[in-house]
Amino acid sequence: MSAGLPLLLLGGFLLGGAWSVWRLDAEGGRRTGPQVVFAIILLVAAVLASAAGVLRLV
């Protein structure tokens, strides 16, 4: 089995986590600084994992 498929699945999982953190409502409907930073970190990790998965499949 190629390592590309697990990397794509990991990327999707991380993307879902970033979306979940981003949609989480804080008090008053405003996002906190750590929440935004964590969502961005998860988004970057998702993009990197997905890109690595696509490159492994090619």
Secondary structure, 3 states (H helix, E strand, C coil): CCCHHHHHHHHHHHHHHHHHHHHCCCHHHCCCHHHHHHHHHHHHHHHHHHHHHHHHHC
